[in-house]
Amino acid sequence: MTDNNLKNLPLGTSDFAALRLANEIYVDKTDLVYELASKRRKYFLARPRRFGKSLLISTFESLFRHGLRDFKGLAIEKLWIEESKPLVVRLDFSEIKNFSSPEDFSRKFTSLISRCFGMVGFQYVDDDLNSASGQLSTWLQTLDINALVVLIDEYDAPLTSCLNQHGLFNSVRERISEFYAVLKSNDRALRFVFVTGITKFNKTSIFSELNNLSDISLAPQFGSLLGYTHEEVQTYFGSYIAKSAEVLSISQNELMNRLAAHYGGFCFEETGTKRVFAPWSLLNFLAQPDRGLKDYWFESGGKPAVLLEYLKSHALKDPEEYARDKTIALSELAGSSDVETLSDIGLLTQAGYLTIKSVEFGNTVFLDYPNLEVKRAMAQLYTEHLLDGKVAGQVGAGPIVKVLYEESAESVFHILNRLFLAIDYQRYPVRDEASLRAYVQVYFAGAGLDVKVEHHNAHGRSDLEVNAGNRHWIFEFKVVQGNKGETEKLSEAVEQIKQRHYGDQQYSQEVKRVALVFSIEDRKFVKWQEV
């Protein structure tokens, strides 16, 4: 695949025909496209944002509309048997995610249906006596068997935009359900249906109206349908990897390890074995490696709309949950959820904040953050919760990275206190060392630092360790209820650091060992000492 290395990166290109015409790199997934498109089936696929769902929809669109015109040199060229070309309708429901009332949505939805189906012969007449759904059903009945392909991108966009407005949500759901019911009742005309989205809500009615929809979201066979595998990155982007490694003055193997740690680790299939990179983040890095390994996925569009809407009426679990092990039943992950009962963990997995690490005991899925980029984004989300919507910079606790890189233990003591004095104490009080440690971890991780909690050595476990440039910081925390016993607690922490030899195994970095005592009553650190 050496010739691919001369091509441009497919950054921001979501149209398959345009990508091929522009001679941009296409990671060949067409063997999997063939497996899906060769059957007369209806499919649903859930994936997080920025994973290439729109490009996949566009690939199906090109295949059914133009045959192999855009597939020269790809795997499917030897597999696909040309057939009479069906009518192809592509619907992007993100076009109608902004509306103010049921009537406003109905107008926009009708406009989308009449415009997109109008391109293949449907003629909508604005008639109070005959609804758009009724007219569409009548038209579908005139089609031959297998005459129509329907591709729906971001099916859940209108619904997630009004998650917390129950009346509006139900009206939108009912209107869309009418459309799905029309498709179901005219199944004979459908050659192929493919639906994508982020979430899987059973109350959207797509899964009841189209009850013959095959959900391939967790299917091992299609675990790498979206996203790039380690092998694909090396095969298709080899020259970019070589160039980037040269820019950063590291080996290609070291670069691949760093890229996997920052942008890889996503697993979307139920065996927990097949892992992929986030395409958007990887491509952005390869386009500008001199910037280093920046965060791109969440930066590109903020938090997923479904998560923002969910947070308006739900609270994510306490920030103390940030570093804890997380599990969910495979049956819960595979099934659809009620909007009212969607779990935090289920939503975070669907939105890409958590990913499958392993599946054990048949039905228990162990989850974790896929990579450093997402881990950082989640820590930032929790920090905003701790600070009641503010970011660390707004409370004078922004430059923690600079402080850890360049300044003294006393400076760390003061900046931590600025953070803790700004925490929403009614919701997130410091109760013990565990909660104290969790809040500091979230704060550090949200600033982009790689934090280790309860790090083991041969003699014991330190509370928290973090690398900052050429420095390795080790923190031991103690908590007091009032103003008594502060000195004793500080001495205890100092002695613990010494006796357990925290940091003795660090040879290449400057080690900074700090004991800190926190007063629950005063809501701040009251004593510190560098060891």
Buried (B, 14 or more C-beta within 10 A) or exposed (E): EEEBBEBEBBBEBBBBBBBBEEEBBBBBBBEBBBBBBBEEBBBBBBBBBBBBBBBBBBBBBBBBBEEBEBBEEBBBEEBBEEEEBBBBBBBBBBBBBEBEEBEEBBEBBBBBBBEBBEEBEBEBEEEEEEBBBEBBBEBBEEBEEBBBBBBBBBBBBBBBBBBBBEEBBBBBBEBBBBBBBBBBEBBEBBBBBBBBBBBBBBBBBBBBBBEEBBBBBBBBEBBBBBBBBBEBBBBBBBBBBEBBBEBBEEEBEEBBEBBBBBBBBBBBBBEBEBBBBBBBBBBBBBBEBEEEBEBBBBEEEEBBBBBEBBBEEBEBBBBBBBBEEBEBEBEBBBEBBEBEEBBBBBBBBBBBBBBBBEBEEEBEBBBBBBBBBBBBBBBBBBBBBBBBEBEBEEBBBBBBBBBBEEEEBEBBBBBBBBBBBBBEEEEBEBEEBBBBBBBBBBBBBBBBBBBBBEBEEEEBEBBBBBBBEEBBBBBBBBBBEEEEBBEEBBBBBBEBBEEBEBBEEBEEBEBBBBBBBBBBEBBBBBBBBBB
